[in-house]
């Protein structure tokens, strides 16, 4: 069921308990772990390899992939690049992670959208982020040196 369909059903329901019970399988909570697992399998990666590609600690990657820790938008974008996700898949990852989707009216998001759409790596994206004085995805050293 789409979000719009679920919202319409909710608006037309007179009993919230009945709505919640009837639609228990329609909610996104808990789906991040499943989504990440599917993308890891598709990419033939495990959480340790994902961590290496995303430039984070393996324990942090493992905790996020198992639903033990919440990941902020920037971390999920690192995962998106590491997993070679499409723009649509990245926005789905963000929604499932409880974070806002990418918006072209936000400069940092615009660079992410452009790079994902063009199939750029996180390293390629970082060069663009630094060029525009934006916080890069992976290479914090280059950013700190560029803004000195």
Backbone torsions as a table, in degrees:
resi	resn	phi	psi	omega
1	UNK	NA	136.7	179.0
2	UNK	-75.3	164.5	177.4
3	UNK	-61.2	-41.1	-179.9
4	UNK	-63.2	-42.4	178.5
5	UNK	-64.3	-42.8	179.5
6	UNK	-64.6	-40.3	178.4
7	UNK	-63.7	-42.4	178.1
8	UNK	-62.4	-43.2	178.4
9	UNK	-62.0	-41.8	178.9
10	UNK	-61.4	-44.8	179.5
11	UNK	-61.7	-33.9	-176.6
12	UNK	-89.0	-4.8	-178.8
13	UNK	-85.9	142.0	178.3
14	UNK	-98.2	-11.9	-176.0
15	UNK	-130.0	111.7	-177.1
16	UNK	-64.7	-36.8	179.9
17	UNK	-62.5	-43.2	178.9
18	UNK	-64.8	-43.3	178.3
19	UNK	-59.8	-47.8	-178.2
20	UNK	-62.3	-42.7	179.6
21	UNK	-67.8	-42.7	-178.2
22	UNK	-69.0	-23.6	-174.2
23	UNK	-117.8	22.7	-176.0
24	UNK	-54.7	-32.6	-177.8
25	UNK	-86.3	-2.2	-177.2
26	UNK	-91.3	-10.4	-175.6
27	UNK	-85.0	147.4	-175.2
28	UNK	-79.7	-16.9	-176.5
29	UNK	-54.5	133.6	178.5
30	UNK	85.1	-4.6	-176.7
31	UNK	-83.5	-15.3	-179.9
32	UNK	-60.3	-44.2	-179.4
33	UNK	-59.7	-46.3	179.4
34	UNK	-63.4	-43.6	-179.8
35	UNK	-61.2	-48.4	179.3
36	UNK	-62.4	-40.6	179.4
37	UNK	-60.9	-44.1	178.7
38	UNK	-61.9	-43.0	-178.6
39	UNK	-71.1	-35.2	175.7
40	UNK	-63.9	-44.0	178.8
41	UNK	-63.0	-43.1	179.3
42	UNK	-60.1	-35.8	-178.0
43	UNK	-91.0	0.7	-176.4
44	UNK	54.8	44.7	179.9
45	UNK	-121.6	158.5	168.3
46	UNK	-114.0	177.7	-175.5
47	UNK	-65.5	-29.4	177.4
48	UNK	-67.0	-45.2	178.9
49	UNK	-66.5	-37.1	176.0
50	UNK	-61.0	-43.8	179.3
51	UNK	-59.4	-43.9	-179.9
52	UNK	-61.1	-47.0	179.9
53	UNK	-66.0	-35.1	-177.3
54	UNK	-85.2	-10.2	179.1
55	UNK	73.5	35.3	178.6
56	UNK	-127.3	173.1	179.5
57	UNK	-71.6	148.5	-179.1
58	UNK	-66.3	-34.1	-180.0
59	UNK	-67.9	-38.2	178.6
60	UNK	-66.1	-43.9	177.6
61	UNK	-60.1	-46.0	-179.9
62	UNK	-59.6	-45.5	-178.4
63	UNK	-63.5	-38.1	177.8
64	UNK	-68.7	-45.6	-178.1
65	UNK	-64.4	-26.0	179.2
66	UNK	-96.3	2.3	177.8
67	UNK	77.2	16.5	-179.5
68	UNK	-85.4	-22.5	179.6
69	UNK	-132.9	148.6	175.2
70	UNK	-84.3	139.1	176.4
71	UNK	-108.3	134.4	175.7
72	UNK	-78.1	169.1	-176.0
73	UNK	-51.9	-46.5	-177.2
74	UNK	-61.3	-38.9	179.0
75	UNK	-67.1	-42.7	179.6
76	UNK	-65.5	-33.6	176.1
77	UNK	-67.3	-38.0	174.2
78	UNK	-57.9	-45.0	178.0
79	UNK	-61.1	-41.0	-179.0
80	UNK	-59.9	-45.0	178.3
81	UNK	-66.6	-41.7	-178.8
82	UNK	-63.8	-30.8	-178.9
83	UNK	-97.0	2.5	-178.3
84	UNK	54.8	46.4	-179.4
85	UNK	-77.4	153.0	173.3
86	UNK	-76.7	172.2	177.0
87	UNK	-61.0	-45.2	179.1
88	UNK	-62.0	-42.9	178.8
89	UNK	-65.0	-37.3	178.9
90	UNK	-65.1	-44.5	177.9
91	UNK	-64.0	-36.6	176.3
92	UNK	-64.4	-43.5	176.5
93	UNK	-57.6	-44.1	179.8
94	UNK	-64.1	-44.4	179.1
95	UNK	-61.1	-47.0	-179.4
96	UNK	-64.8	-28.0	177.6
97	UNK	-85.2	1.7	178.2
98	UNK	75.2	24.8	-179.0
99	UNK	-115.1	157.9	179.7
100	UNK	-69.1	147.7	177.7
101	UNK	-70.9	166.8	179.0
102	UNK	-71.0	136.9	-179.0
103	UNK	-128.0	129.3	-177.4
104	UNK	-67.7	-13.6	177.5
105	UNK	-82.0	-2.9	175.7
106	UNK	-108.0	123.3	-173.1
107	UNK	-55.4	-48.7	-179.5
108	UNK	-59.1	-45.2	178.5
109	UNK	-62.1	-39.0	179.7
110	UNK	-59.3	-42.3	178.7
111	UNK	-64.4	-43.0	178.4
112	UNK	-60.5	-47.7	-179.6
113	UNK	-58.3	-48.7	-179.7
114	UNK	-58.7	-47.9	-176.2
115	UNK	-67.9	-40.7	177.0
116	UNK	-63.3	-44.6	-178.4
117	UNK	-62.7	-36.5	-178.6
118	UNK	-86.3	-5.3	179.3
119	UNK	77.3	23.3	179.9
120	UNK	-70.7	153.4	174.0
121	UNK	-80.5	168.6	176.8
122	UNK	-63.6	-35.6	177.7
123	UNK	-63.0	-44.0	177.4
124	UNK	-62.7	-41.4	179.2
125	UNK	-63.5	-40.7	-179.7
126	UNK	-59.1	-37.6	177.6
127	UNK	-59.8	-40.4	179.4
128	UNK	-70.8	-42.7	177.9
129	UNK	-56.9	-47.8	-178.7
130	UNK	-63.7	-41.0	179.3
131	UNK	-56.7	-35.5	-178.6
132	UNK	-99.0	11.1	177.5
133	UNK	69.6	27.6	-179.6
134	UNK	-104.8	153.6	178.5
135	UNK	-63.8	121.4	-179.3
136	UNK	-73.4	168.4	179.3
137	UNK	-77.3	-48.8	-173.2
138	UNK	-108.8	-52.4	-167.0
139	UNK	-91.8	88.0	-179.9
140	UNK	-71.0	-27.3	-179.0
141	UNK	-64.4	-45.3	-179.7
142	UNK	-61.0	-39.2	-179.9
143	UNK	-65.8	-46.7	-178.7
144	UNK	-62.5	-39.0	178.8
145	UNK	-69.4	-34.4	-177.8
146	UNK	-72.4	-28.5	-176.2
147	UNK	-98.6	4.9	178.5
148	UNK	-70.4	NA	NA
